[in-house]
Amino acid sequence: MNAKIALITGGSRGLGRNAALKLAKKGVDILLTWQSGEQDAQRVVDEITALGGRAAAIQLDMADSRRFDDFAESVQKKLIEVWQRETFDYLINNAGTGLHVAFVETSEAQFDEMVNVHFKGPFFLTQKLLPLITDGGRILNISSGLARFSQPGSSAYAAVKGAMEVLTRYQAKELGARGITVNILAPGAIETDFGGGRVRDNPEVNAFIAAQTALGRVGLPDDIGNAIAQILSDESGWINGQRIEVSGGMFL
């Protein structure tokens, strides 16, 4: 039986890398994207290969929707080259950048970047890739706990994540005829290099978040990678159109 294939945007580092490795350990093959870290992406491919799986990496700039047609062609060619298939099973819209700027200081350029990377990009990339997603496949979008609770400095980032949460419900409704489920996972604060590593590297920020979390600590990449693997498992096929927060109970 052929392994399932997951396409993970931004899979070369951070939560995307962790999800790629977690899925690979469960027998899922990985097609990941990278924007500037080609060597990082290749290391993830090598790690998955060492686990006995198959993997490949393709460059993608989520902010440049003009190149999505070319990217979809590259995906199709890579699927045929590596897997002798023309479709994949799971799409994880993970790629993104952080922004921590007060509302009154947020520039139009910063706002446009957030929209392009976190909303327009996933909207139209998913649209372009739909012909390559197998019927009965899965789409998992990535939001943020910040779309539920408010922390100063995150207005633009959180707003576009909120837009993705609404889009997820519409995608689930409209793609149901093909048996494709669509959910959105909202991580809480996680110790990664995201946003300049504020949560991981700033002891005061880390301690504040831990104090506001029911389980008493800040999240780790494994917490999110494990959740992604669970949501994409065969046992979770009846979960559809849902926002699933994975935060350890932040700001309850």
C-alpha positions in Angstrom: 0.0 0.0 0.0 1.4 3.4 -1.0 2.2 5.8 1.8 0.2 9.0 2.3 1.9 12.2 1.1 1.7 15.5 3.0 2.6 18.8 1.5 3.8 21.1 4.3 4.5 24.8 3.5 7.3 26.2 5.6 8.5 22.7 6.5 12.2 23.4 6.7 12.1 24.9 10.2 10.1 25.4 13.4 6.7 23.8 13.7 6.6 22.8 10.1 9.8 20.8 10.5 8.5 19.2 13.7 5.3 18.2 12.0 7.1 16.8 9.0 9.2 14.5 11.3 6.2 13.5 13.4 4.3 12.5 10.3 7.2 10.7 8.8 7.6 8.6 11.9 4.0 7.5 11.3 4.7 6.5 7.8 3.6 9.6 5.9 5.9 10.8 3.1 6.6 14.5 3.0 6.8 17.2 0.3 7.9 20.4 2.1 8.5 24.0 1.0 11.2 26.4 1.9 11.6 30.1 1.2 15.2 30.9 1.8 16.6 28.0 3.9 17.4 25.5 1.2 20.0 23.7 3.3 17.6 23.5 6.3 15.0 22.0 3.9 17.5 19.4 2.6 18.4 18.4 6.2 14.8 17.7 6.9 14.6 15.6 3.7 17.7 13.7 4.8 16.3 13.1 8.3 13.1 11.7 6.8 15.0 9.5 4.4 17.0 8.2 7.3 13.7 7.2 8.9 12.9 5.1 5.9 10.5 7.5 4.3 10.5 9.5 1.1 10.7 13.3 1.0 11.4 16.2 -1.3 11.6 20.0 -1.0 10.5 22.8 -3.3 11.1 26.6 -3.0 8.0 28.7 -2.4 7.4 32.3 -1.5 3.9 32.5 0.1 3.8 36.2 -0.4 4.0 35.9 -4.2 0.8 34.5 -5.5 1.8 35.2 -9.1 4.1 32.2 -8.9 1.6 29.7 -7.6 0.8 28.3 -11.1 4.5 27.5 -11.5 4.7 26.0 -8.0 1.7 23.7 -8.7 3.5 22.5 -11.9 6.6 21.9 -9.8 4.6 19.9 -7.3 3.1 17.8 -10.0 6.5 17.0 -11.5 8.0 16.2 -8.1 5.1 13.8 -7.3 5.7 11.9 -10.5 9.4 12.0 -10.2 9.6 10.8 -6.5 6.3 8.9 -6.0 5.1 8.1 -9.5 1.8 9.7 -8.5 -0.1 12.8 -9.6 -1.8 13.6 -6.4 -1.0 14.0 -2.7 -3.2 13.5 0.4 -2.7 16.2 3.0 -2.0 19.9 2.7 -0.8 21.8 5.7 -0.8 25.6 5.3 1.9 26.3 7.8 4.3 28.8 6.3 4.3 32.2 7.9 6.2 35.1 9.5 5.6 36.9 12.8 4.9 40.6 13.5 4.9 42.2 16.9 4.1 45.9 16.4 1.5 48.1 18.2 -1.7 48.7 16.2 -1.0 52.5 15.9 2.5 51.8 14.6 1.7 49.1 12.1 2.6 50.3 8.6 0.6 49.5 5.5 3.6 47.5 4.2 3.6 45.4 7.3 -0.1 44.9 7.1 0.1 43.9 3.4 2.8 41.3 4.3 0.6 39.7 6.9 -2.3 39.5 4.5 -0.3 38.1 1.7 1.6 35.5 3.7 -1.1 34.4 6.1 -4.4 34.9 4.2 -4.1 35.7 0.4 -1.3 33.2 0.1 -3.0 30.2 1.7 -6.3 31.1 0.0 -5.0 31.0 -3.6 -2.3 28.4 -3.0 -5.0 25.9 -1.8 -7.1 26.9 -4.8 -4.3 26.1 -7.2 -3.4 22.8 -5.5 -6.9 21.4 -5.2 -6.6 19.5 -8.5 -3.6 17.7 -7.0 -5.3 16.8 -3.7 -6.8 13.3 -3.7 -10.5 13.0 -3.0 -10.9 12.1 0.6 -7.8 14.1 1.5 -7.2 16.6 4.3 -6.4 20.3 4.5 -5.1 21.7 7.8 -4.7 25.4 8.1 -2.7 27.0 10.9 -4.1 29.8 13.0 -3.0 31.1 16.4 -4.3 31.4 19.9 -4.0 35.1 19.4 -7.2 34.9 17.2 -9.1 34.0 20.5 -7.3 36.1 23.1 -5.8 39.5 22.6 -2.2 40.5 23.4 -0.9 44.0 22.5 1.3 44.1 19.4 -0.4 41.3 17.5 -3.4 43.0 15.8 -2.4 42.5 12.2 -1.1 39.0 12.6 -4.1 37.9 14.7 -6.6 39.5 12.4 -5.5 37.6 9.3 -5.4 34.4 11.4 -9.0 35.1 12.3 -9.8 35.4 8.6 -8.2 32.0 8.0 -10.5 30.6 10.7 -13.6 31.8 8.8 -12.2 30.6 5.5 -11.7 27.1 7.0 -15.4 26.7 7.6 -16.2 27.7 4.1 -13.6 25.4 2.6 -15.0 22.5 4.7 -18.5 23.3 3.4 -17.5 23.6 -0.2 -15.0 20.8 -0.5 -17.2 18.2 1.4 -18.5 16.9 -1.9 -15.0 15.6 -2.6 -14.7 14.1 0.9 -12.0 16.6 1.8 -12.0 17.7 5.4 -10.7 21.1 6.4 -9.7 22.1 9.9 -7.6 24.8 11.5 -5.1 24.3 14.3 -4.4 27.2 16.6 -1.1 26.8 18.6 -0.6 28.8 21.8 2.8 30.3 22.5 5.6 27.9 21.5 9.3 27.9 22.2 10.7 28.3 18.6 12.6 31.0 16.7 9.2 32.4 15.4 8.9 36.1 15.9 12.6 36.4 16.7 12.3 33.8 19.4 10.5 36.1 21.8 8.8 33.2 23.6 11.8 30.9 23.7 14.5 33.5 24.5 12.9 36.1 26.6 12.7 34.8 30.2 10.1 37.3 31.3 7.8 36.6 28.3 8.2 32.9 28.9 7.4 33.1 32.6 4.4 35.3 31.9 2.9 32.9 29.4 3.6 29.9 31.7 1.7 31.6 34.5 -1.3 32.2 32.3 -1.4 28.5 31.0 -3.4 25.9 32.9 -0.7 23.3 32.5 1.9 25.7 33.8 4.5 25.9 31.0 5.0 27.3 27.5 4.4 24.9 24.6 7.1 23.0 22.8 7.3 22.1 19.1 6.5 18.5 19.9 3.2 19.5 21.4 2.1 20.9 18.0 3.7 18.3 15.8 2.0 15.5 17.8 -1.4 17.3 17.5 -1.0 17.8 13.7 -0.2 14.1 13.3 -3.2 13.2 15.4 -5.6 15.4 13.4 -4.4 13.9 10.1 -4.6 10.4 11.3 -7.2 8.0 9.9 -9.0 8.0 13.3 -9.8 11.7 13.0 -11.5 11.6 9.7 -14.9 12.8 11.1 -13.5 16.0 12.5 -14.3 18.7 9.9 -14.7 22.5 9.8 -13.2 22.9 13.3 -10.9 25.3 15.1 -8.7 23.2 17.4 -6.6 25.1 19.8 -3.4 23.5 21.1 -2.2 25.8 23.9 -2.2 23.9 27.1 -5.1 26.0 28.3 -3.8 29.6 27.8 -6.0 32.4 29.2 -8.9 30.2 30.1 
